């Protein structure tokens, strides 16, 4: 049984840097600007032989109202309740502040195990802050430098006995089952192999700021796991969460809102957007979330086109449908605009949802599962070639310059997304319009709506290195021998 460690503390004390150090990856955004982290981010941590779950939290603020800082504080306090151990981090160079003293008192009451760490403790400038940390009443502070990896051995020494205690508790609480044993003392094969979990489907939710991405994921989860509010641009990191979505194992990514590139000037926003783009590249299904009041703006089209160019399966979801007055007319307008503005995604699911009320989430789940199945679909070579004959009879390829282009053979080279290779003569002369004709035919005849399809034309004539060479005859062979003998 792995324990859970929550890293808590004031803004800009180095919590995200320490989180990245423990997970061994640059998962959390790090910047000199305080308050970068706003949501809870979980990661699989490794420290020596210890394996545990670490939670990066928002900086603790002295606010208890419904402001952004107050909501961030409540989310962090929730992480304290979820965690088995809290690592309270202070800035050794700044020393103990009144806010540190307030939160030390809160942690003493709410957490069973609190470890105190004085970060940024490299050099003599941090000595006074480390000594001050004793006054918080949380025991001896660990002298840490998350940036340089110093002090992790001391952290390991404090975590190891706690990890052993959790392992013992897990063994004691584990249910004892009677296992059938044969005469040789062997157990049946069914007890020797534990079933492996299905790999979760990777889903990224993307869209413009304030489209309702975090609210949508919270509603799917059934809990307030991500920070939400009326302010645009709350989410900064691409947060991934594993869940069971009505029987479908999913890892869902909440991403920062993507504005037009010209408007993104702030360095932190650039990092947030690039983090979201990376989530799109690693996803299998991308849900493009639109605002029903202002759908299909230029930035929405760019985001959907990006997902298609990356070869991801795409679902378009229109949010805030609960406040739409003219639903039928609006839906007709949306479908017409979708077909006209995103022809490369023709046939992709268009689903109306309300992240606030949960209406339409069953249709969204079904659409995600459907496009993922199409994205992984494989068609036999025999089926493809029978289909290709029919397409050629219906509409033969052009003959540019009087040279007829022959399409001889077709096969599927890959899935995720589906990719096909057509062996033909003069592939460089085949117009793009004919390629589109074949792609649209594949979509319709093999029921692959909306998914990106890659079609590659290849020449069948391979170069023969011996084609231009003549086989040496008797006369040329005699000349070759006589030439060698004269030397």
C-alpha positions in Angstrom: 0.0 0.0 0.0 1.5 3.3 -1.1 1.0 6.4 1.1 0.1 9.9 0.0 2.3 12.9 0.6 0.9 16.5 0.2 3.4 19.3 -0.3 1.9 22.5 1.3 3.2 26.0 2.1 3.0 29.6 1.1 3.3 30.7 -2.6 6.7 30.6 -4.1 8.5 28.5 -1.5 9.4 25.9 -4.1 6.6 23.3 -3.8 6.4 22.6 -7.5 10.1 22.4 -7.9 10.2 19.8 -5.1 7.3 18.0 -6.7 9.1 17.7 -10.1 12.2 16.5 -8.2 10.3 13.7 -6.5 8.4 12.5 -9.6 11.6 12.8 -11.7 9.9 14.8 -14.5 9.0 18.4 -15.2 5.3 17.9 -14.8 4.4 21.1 -12.8 4.9 24.6 -14.2 7.7 26.5 -12.3 8.2 30.2 -12.5 9.5 33.0 -10.2 6.1 34.5 -10.2 4.2 33.5 -7.0 0.9 31.6 -7.3 1.7 29.6 -10.4 0.0 26.4 -9.1 -3.7 26.6 -8.6 -5.0 23.0 -8.9 -4.0 19.8 -7.2 -1.6 17.8 -9.3 -0.8 14.2 -8.4 2.3 12.2 -9.4 4.0 8.9 -8.8 7.1 9.7 -6.6 10.2 7.8 -6.0 12.7 8.4 -3.3 15.3 5.6 -2.8 13.3 2.4 -2.4 10.1 4.3 -1.4 7.2 4.6 -3.8 4.4 6.9 -3.0 1.9 9.4 -4.4 2.8 13.1 -4.1 0.4 16.0 -4.4 1.4 19.5 -5.5 -0.9 22.1 -4.0 -1.7 25.8 -4.5 0.1 28.3 -2.2 -1.7 28.8 1.1 -3.1 32.3 1.3 -4.6 34.0 4.3 -8.1 34.2 2.7 -11.3 32.4 3.6 -13.8 34.2 1.4 -15.1 33.2 -2.1 -12.2 35.0 -3.9 -9.8 33.0 -6.1 -7.3 32.9 -3.3 -10.0 31.6 -0.8 -11.1 28.9 -3.2 -7.4 27.9 -3.8 -7.0 27.6 0.0 -10.0 25.4 0.4 -8.7 23.1 -2.3 -5.3 22.9 -0.6 -7.0 22.2 2.8 -8.9 19.4 1.1 -5.6 17.9 -0.1 -4.4 18.0 3.5 -7.4 15.9 4.5 -6.7 13.4 1.6 -3.0 12.9 2.4 -1.5 10.5 4.9 1.6 12.8 5.4 1.9 16.6 4.9 5.2 18.1 4.0 5.1 21.8 5.2 7.6 23.8 3.2 8.9 27.3 4.2 11.4 29.6 2.5 14.6 29.4 4.6 15.9 32.6 3.1 12.8 34.6 4.0 12.4 33.0 7.4 9.2 32.2 9.3 6.4 34.6 8.5 3.1 35.2 10.4 1.3 33.3 7.6 3.6 30.3 8.2 2.7 30.4 11.9 -1.0 30.4 11.1 -0.8 27.4 8.8 1.5 25.5 11.1 -1.3 25.7 13.7 -3.8 24.5 11.2 -1.7 21.5 10.1 -1.1 20.4 13.8 -4.9 20.1 14.1 -5.8 18.6 10.8 -2.9 16.2 9.9 -1.6 13.2 11.8 1.9 13.4 10.3 3.5 16.7 9.5 7.1 17.0 8.3 8.7 20.4 8.3 11.1 21.4 5.5 13.1 24.6 5.1 13.6 24.9 1.3 16.2 27.1 -0.5 18.5 26.3 2.3 21.7 26.2 0.4 24.4 28.7 1.6 24.8 30.6 4.9 22.0 33.1 4.0 19.5 30.4 5.0 20.9 29.6 8.4 18.8 32.1 10.3 15.6 30.9 8.6 16.3 27.2 9.5 16.8 28.1 13.2 13.6 30.1 13.2 11.7 27.1 11.8 12.2 25.3 15.1 9.8 27.8 16.7 6.8 26.4 14.6 6.6 23.4 17.0 6.7 20.8 14.2 10.0 19.2 15.2 13.4 19.4 13.5 13.2 21.1 10.1 14.7 19.3 7.1 17.3 21.5 5.3 16.3 21.2 1.7 17.3 22.6 -1.7 14.7 21.3 -4.2 16.4 23.0 -7.1 19.7 21.3 -6.4 18.4 18.0 -4.9 20.0 18.6 -1.5 18.5 17.2 1.7 16.5 14.4 0.1 18.3 11.8 2.2 17.0 13.5 5.4 13.5 13.5 3.9 13.9 9.8 3.1 14.9 9.1 6.8 11.7 10.7 8.0 9.4 9.1 5.5 10.8 5.5 5.8 9.3 4.7 9.2 5.9 6.1 8.1 6.0 4.0 5.0 6.8 0.9 7.0 3.8 1.7 9.3 1.5 2.0 6.4 2.7 -1.3 4.9 2.1 -3.1 8.2 -1.4 -1.6 8.4 -2.1 -2.7 4.9 -1.1 -6.3 5.6 -3.2 -6.3 8.7 -6.3 -4.9 7.0 -5.9 -7.2 3.9 -8.8 -9.7 3.7 -7.8 -13.3 4.2 -9.2 -15.7 1.5 -9.3 -19.4 1.6 -7.3 -20.6 -1.5 -7.8 -24.1 -2.7 -4.6 -26.2 -2.6 -4.1 -29.5 -4.4 -2.2 -32.6 -3.0 1.2 -31.2 -4.2 0.6 -28.0 -2.3 0.1 -26.0 -5.5 -2.6 -23.4 -6.1 -4.8 -23.4 -9.2 -3.7 -21.2 -12.1 -6.5 -18.8 -11.5 -4.8 -17.7 -8.2 -1.4 -17.5 -9.8 -2.2 -14.7 -12.2 -3.7 -11.4 -11.1 -5.8 -9.7 -13.8 -4.2 -6.7 -15.4 -6.0 -3.4 -15.5 -7.1 -2.0 -18.9 -5.0 0.8 -20.2 -7.0 4.0 -19.6 -8.2 6.0 -22.7 -6.3 9.3 -22.9 -8.7 12.3 -23.3 -7.7 16.0 -23.5 -10.3 18.7 -23.0 -9.3 21.9 -24.8 -10.8 25.2 -25.7 -10.8 28.9 -25.2 -10.6 30.4 -21.7 -13.8 30.3 -19.6 -15.4 27.7 -21.9 -16.1 25.5 -18.8 -13.4 22.8 -19.2 -12.7 22.4 -15.4 -16.4 22.5 -14.5 -17.0 19.7 -17.1 -14.3 17.5 -15.6 -15.5 18.1 -12.1 -19.1 17.1 -13.1 -17.7 13.9 -14.7 -15.7 13.1 -11.6 -18.7 13.9 -9.3 -16.6 16.1 -7.0 -14.9 19.5 -6.9 -11.4 18.3 -7.8 -10.4 21.2 -10.1 -10.5 24.9 -9.3 -13.4 26.7 -11.0 -14.9 30.2 -11.0 -16.1 33.1 -13.1 -12.6 34.3 -13.8 -11.1 33.4 -17.2 -7.8 31.6 -17.3 -7.9 29.9 -13.8 -6.3 26.7 -15.0 -2.6 27.0 -15.8 -1.2 23.4 -15.7 -2.4 20.5 -17.8 -3.8 18.4 -14.9 -4.4 14.7 -15.6 -6.9 12.7 -13.6 -7.6 8.9 -13.7 -11.3 7.9 -13.4 -13.9 5.3 -14.3 -16.4 7.1 -16.5 -19.4 4.8 -16.3 -17.3 1.7 -16.9 -14.8 3.3 -19.3 -11.3 3.7 -17.8 -10.1 7.2 -18.7 -7.2 9.5 -18.0 -8.6 13.0 -18.6 -6.4 16.1 -19.1 -7.7 19.6 -18.1 -5.8 22.2 -20.1 -5.3 25.9 -19.9 -7.5 28.1 -22.1 -5.9 28.9 -25.4 -6.2 32.4 -26.6 -5.0 33.9 -29.9 -1.2 33.8 -30.2 -1.0 37.5 -30.7 -2.7 38.1 -27.3 -0.5 35.7 -25.4 2.3 38.0 -24.1 2.8 36.8 -20.5 5.6 34.3 -20.1 3.5 32.2 -17.7 0.6 32.0 -20.1 2.9 30.9 -22.9 4.1 28.1 -20.6 0.5 27.1 -19.8 -0.5 27.1 -23.5 2.5 25.0 -24.5 1.6 22.6 -21.6 -1.9 22.2 -23.1 -0.5 21.6 -26.6 1.7 18.9 -25.2 -1.4 17.3 -23.7 -3.1 17.3 -27.1 -0.1 15.5 -28.6 -0.2 12.7 -26.0 -4.0 12.3 -26.0 -5.9 9.8 -28.1 -9.3 11.7 -28.1 -9.5 15.5 -28.0 -12.7 17.1 -26.8 -12.9 20.6 -28.2 -15.2 22.5 -25.8 -17.1 25.5 -27.3 -19.2 28.2 -25.6 -22.8 28.0 -26.9 -23.1 31.8 -26.8 -20.0 32.3 -29.1 -19.3 29.0 -30.9 -16.8 28.5 -33.7 -14.8 31.6 -33.2 -11.4 31.8 -35.1 -9.5 30.4 -32.1 -12.0 27.4 -31.8 -11.3 26.6 -35.4 -7.5 26.7 -34.9 -7.7 24.4 -31.9 -9.9 21.9 -33.7 -7.6 22.0 -36.8 -4.5 21.5 -34.5 -6.1 18.3 -33.1 -6.8 17.0 -36.6 -3.3 17.8 -37.8 -1.9 16.0 -34.8 -3.9 12.9 -35.9 -6.1 12.8 -32.8 -9.7 11.6 -32.7 -11.9 14.7 -32.2 -15.3 15.3 -30.5 -16.8 18.8 -30.5 -18.8 19.6 -27.4 -20.9 22.7 -27.1 -21.2 23.8 -23.4 -23.7 26.0 -21.5 -26.5 24.5 -23.4 -28.8 24.8 -20.4 -29.0 28.6 -20.9 -29.6 28.5 -24.6 -33.2 29.7 -25.4 -33.7 28.6 -29.0 -32.2 25.1 -28.8 -33.5 23.6 -32.1 -32.6 26.5 -34.3 -29.3 26.9 -32.6 -28.5 23.2 -33.1 -29.3 23.5 -36.8 -27.0 26.6 -37.1 -24.2 24.8 -35.3 -24.3 21.7 -37.6 -24.3 23.9 -40.7 -21.4 26.0 -39.4 -19.5 22.8 -38.4 -19.8 21.3 -41.9 -18.8 24.6 -43.5 -15.9 25.7 -41.3 -14.3 22.3 -40.4 -14.6 20.2 -43.6 -11.5 18.2 -42.5 -13.6 16.9 -39.5 -16.7 16.1 -41.5 -18.8 13.6 -39.6 -17.1 14.1 -36.2 -19.6 14.0 -33.3 -21.1 17.3 -32.3 -22.5 17.0 -28.8 -24.4 19.6 -26.7 -23.7 19.5 -22.9 -24.2 21.4 -19.8 -21.1 21.1 -17.5 -23.1 22.8 -14.8 -26.1 20.5 -14.7 -24.5 17.3 -16.2 -27.0 17.1 -19.1 -25.6 15.5 -22.2 -22.6 13.9 -20.5 -23.9 10.4 -21.4 -23.9 11.4 -25.0 -20.4 12.8 -24.7 -19.1 9.6 -23.2 -20.6 7.5 -26.0 -19.1 9.9 -28.6 -15.6 9.6 -27.0 -15.8 5.8 -27.0 -17.1 5.7 -30.6 -14.4 8.0 -32.1 -11.7 6.0 -30.2 -13.0 2.8 -31.7 -12.9 4.3 -35.2 -9.5 5.8 -34.6 -8.2 2.2 -33.9 -10.1 0.6 -36.8 -8.3 -1.7 -39.2 -9.6 -2.8 -42.6 -8.4 -5.9 -44.4 -6.4 -5.5 -47.7 -9.0 -7.6 -49.6 -11.8 -5.3 -48.6 -9.7 -2.2 -49.5 -8.9 -3.5 -53.0 -12.4 -4.5 -53.8 -13.5 -1.0 -52.7 -10.7 0.6 -54.7 -11.9 -1.1 -57.9 -15.4 0.3 -57.4 -14.1 3.8 -56.7 -12.0 3.7 -59.9 -15.0 2.5 -62.0 -17.2 5.2 -60.6 -14.6 8.0 -61.1 -11.3 7.1 -62.9 -8.2 9.1 -62.1 -7.3 11.9 -64.5 -4.6 11.6 -67.2 -2.5 14.7 -67.0 -0.4 15.3 -70.2 -2.0 12.3 -71.7 -0.4 9.9 -69.2 -2.8 7.7 -67.5 -2.4 7.2 -63.7 -2.9 3.6 -62.7 -3.9 2.8 -59.1 -2.9 -0.8 -58.7 -3.0 -1.8 -55.0 -4.1 -0.5 -51.6 -3.4 -1.6 -48.0 -3.7 -0.1 -44.5 -0.3 0.7 -43.1 -1.2 1.9 -39.6 -4.0 2.9 -37.2 -4.3 5.7 -34.6 -5.2 7.4 -36.9 -5.9 5.1 -39.9 -3.3 5.4 -42.6 -3.5 3.9 -46.0 -0.9 3.4 -48.9 -1.9 3.2 -52.5 0.6 1.9 -55.0 0.3 3.8 -58.3 2.1 5.1 -61.3 3.1 8.8 -61.3 2.0 9.6 -57.7 3.4 13.1 -58.0 0.9 13.9 -60.8 -2.2 12.8 -58.9 -4.2 15.9 -58.0 -5.1 16.6 -54.4 -8.8 16.6 -55.3 -8.7 12.9 -56.2 -7.0 12.1 -52.9 -9.8 13.9 -51.1 -12.3 11.9 -53.2 -10.7 8.7 -52.0 -10.6 9.9 -48.3 -14.3 10.9 -48.4 -15.1 7.5 -49.8 -13.3 5.7 -47.1 -15.2 7.7 -44.5 -18.6 6.9 -45.9 -18.1 3.3 -47.0 -16.2 2.1 -43.9 -18.1 4.2 -41.3 -15.1 6.3 -40.2 -16.8 9.7 -39.7 -14.7 12.6 -38.3 -11.4 10.7 -37.7 -8.3 11.9 -39.4 -7.4 9.7 -42.3 -3.9 9.7 -43.9 -3.6 8.5 -47.5 -0.1 8.1 -49.0 0.5 7.6 -52.7 3.6 5.5 -53.5 5.3 4.6 -56.8 5.5 0.8 -57.5 8.5 1.1 -59.7 11.6 0.5 -57.6 15.0 1.3 -59.0 16.9 -1.7 -60.3 20.7 -1.1 -59.7 21.5 -3.7 -62.5 19.0 -2.4 -65.1 21.5 -0.1 -67.0 24.4 -2.5 -66.9 25.0 -5.1 -69.7 26.1 -8.6 -68.9 29.7 -8.9 -70.1 30.0 -10.9 -73.3 33.0 -13.1 -74.4 34.8 -10.3 -76.3 34.6 -7.9 -73.4 35.7 -10.6 -71.0 38.8 -11.4 -73.2 39.7 -7.6 -73.3 39.4 -7.5 -69.5 41.7 -10.6 -69.0 44.3 -9.4 -71.6 44.4 -6.0 -69.9 45.2 -7.5 -66.6 47.9 -9.9 -68.1 49.7 -6.9 -69.8 50.2 -5.3 -66.5 
